[in-house]
Every structure is written in structure tokens, then in C-alpha cells.
């Protein structure tokens, strides 16, 4: 039985609106549609079709054949269980309702998602400058969603939760939403995800009112260069206790000053050691010199006494008629002996004074 035209029109409108994601693209642009499926459908054929009615859908591309047709291509990532469809060089007649479908052999095919694509010659009501955004683990990414329509604003993970309002979290990652205007008076919903994790890699939806735009976030591990750059940047950042250097500052001179101070300390320490060694050596020299002087003085006194004894013996006059020998001796006064000792110690004292004078100059 044929359907009444008014009923058919209602069904077409319902097919366009019901459970469909509304996406707007400018003429000549391109867009990528993500379609997520269950683990049970990994080995099934997936396809992208254009809706012609309530239960009629015309194949456009399939994961078995053809994988590309004209301006449309399809690819399947069985590891992430997502197949994507890319449409390029869009024109007004491409505006229509499309479906992501999993083919079920011997049964009814399973529709994953319905999209309503609107291709407009003017600026789309909701768009992003790029659908692919990359970040590094531990870092942050920013997505700018430009919009001209009204309605609730959300940032949602595909098949997951949404963040609305000003802030929230998705899988433990901080998300902030800020509404501003840029220099061209375009209204912007700025989405920032901070503290990125590897598991944040996925498709997300920027949603304003009934319009949505898919954005893919890729999080990669930091490379050794990135880690080094981050550490260097953190080290060079000024702190309240350490003001930043002026543009004319010369870090090399500052480093040299520090190194010079350390070098001076080492030089003073080494000089102190040298002086101690010198003092010990000179002290030993003084002791040896004093010993030599004392020994020499004793030897000289002994020699002088011996010579005096011989002189005294020779000075006795022989007297044949005398039976007595006369002995004469010369006695050295004590004051001469004292003066002689004093001269020795005076020489030693002068020697010590000269040694300490040399030591003072060396230090």
C-alpha cells in the first residue's frame, strides 16, 4: 500500500531530525565523520550510505568495495573499533542525511549513527579550523569552536560523557570552556584540555545548540628533546625570589665571577698549605743552624783553651839553679765569656728575623 504524500514527507523529516547529528560545512570544504562500533562487529563490513527514505539507503562507500567513490572514502581501524568517512569538495547538492551502518549477514543491518550534513555557501553556523589536534602527554590542547547559533554549549567524548558550563573533567583530564569573541567579532567557544593522558586519544564533539562538529585529539608521548626543552624552560622561568635577567645581562660574565671566586678560594687554601710547609722547613733549618753554631762555638773554645795551655807552658823560664818549676796561666774574665755567648744567640736571633721576614713576604 502506497503511503500518503503528507505521511511520506513527515517520515522524511523525522528521518532527517531523529537521532541525527547536525553538521554544517562551507561549500568547497571537507569533513571527516567518525563511526564507533562494538567489539562484536570487528569482522563485519561497514558502509556509508545516503538516506533516501525511512528504510531506504543508497551505498556510497564500503570497507570491502569500493573504499572510495568520487569525493568520499572510508577506512576501518579495528584496533580502535572506529571507521571514518571523509567527504571532500562539498557542494550544495551533497546536503543530505547519511548513515554509518554495520552489515549483518543473514539479518538486518545495524545502523550506528545518522548524520545530517548541511553544505552552505556562507560561513557555517558551527565550525572548527581543523578537525585534527595533537598534544603531548602531560601537556594541554586548545580547540576553538566558532559559532553563530545559540543553545547549550558542550564538549563531549564520543560515546562518553560531556562537560558543560565552565569546567569539568573527562576521564580524569581537566576541561575548561570559555566563551569569548575574537578580533573579527566571531563568537568563540574555547575548549582547553589540561594534563593530557595517552588514553585521551579519541574523537570528541563540540556542540552548540543542535549543531555539532567532530574533533579528533591525538596524545603522544614526549620525546627526549621535548622533555629537555621543558626542563630548560622551567629552569629559566623567573621566580619571585629570583628576578629575571635584563636583556643586556651577560650570563657568561656571571658564571665567570662565580668560577673566579671558587678559584680564589682554592688559591688561598693552597697558599696557606705552602706557608705551613715553608714554616716547618725553616724551623728545622733554624734548629740545625743553631746546633751547628753551638757545636762550632764549643769546638773553638776548646781549641782556644788548648792553645792557651801551650802558651802558658812555654812562658816558664828555665832556671838551672832552681829546683822549682813556675807555671803561669791566663784567666778569661766572665764578662768576655758572656759577651761571646750573647753574640752567638744574637746571630741566631737575626737569622730567625730574616726567616720570618721571608715567610711573611711569601704569604
Secondary structure, DSSP 8 states (H G I E B T S, - for coil): ----HHHHHHHHHHHHHTTEEEEEEETT--EEEEEE--GGGTTS-EEEEEE-SSS-EEEEEESSS-SEETTEEEEEETTTTEEEEEE-S--GGG-EEEEEEE--TTS--EEEEEEEEEEESS--SEEES-SEEEEETT-EEEEEEEE-S-S-EEEEETTS-EEESSEEEETTEEEEEEEEE-TT--EEEEEEEES--GGG-EEEEEEETTEEEEEEEEEE---HHHHHHHHHHHHHS-BTTB----TT--HHHHHHHHHHHHHHHHHHHHHHHHHHHHHHHHHHHHHHHHHHHHHHHHHHHHHHHHHHHHHHHHTS---TT------------HHHHHHHHHHHHHHHHHHHHHHHHHHHHH-
